[in-house]
């Protein structure tokens, strides 16, 4: 469910058209069609509703949330978006800040790499492009295995 939550965030932020979310949801639903939550999510057609329903699930209906799995999925997908250059670096940085403000309380947003989301948009104005890119790469590779 953590990966589905990542796809819902990206869809809600406009960094995705929702295709990844819907494909992953369909895969989960086919594996567990008796799951009431997945059925509810299948019936929702907009990003805001899907995200709110998933947040409600993690807030009130389960005690489990794997922050590492969430982080790996989130920063992997953000890396794919950043490296695809489908959005400008300015827009990417703005969306990172929006994401930071949307993160749920059960994600430690004050720790690396989440805290970078809060200031990366300011770096465009006040730092060199090289410093900006180095910080982005450090954030995006936080959960990647070291080579």
Secondary structure, 3 states (H helix, E strand, C coil): CHHHHHHHHHHHHCCCCCHHHHHHHHHHHHHCCCCHHHHHHHHCCCHHHHHHHHHHHHHHHCCCCCHHHHHHHHHHHHHHHHHHCCCCHHHHHHHHHHHHHHCCCCCCCCCCCCCHHHHHHHHHHHCCHHHHHHHHHHHHCCCCCCC
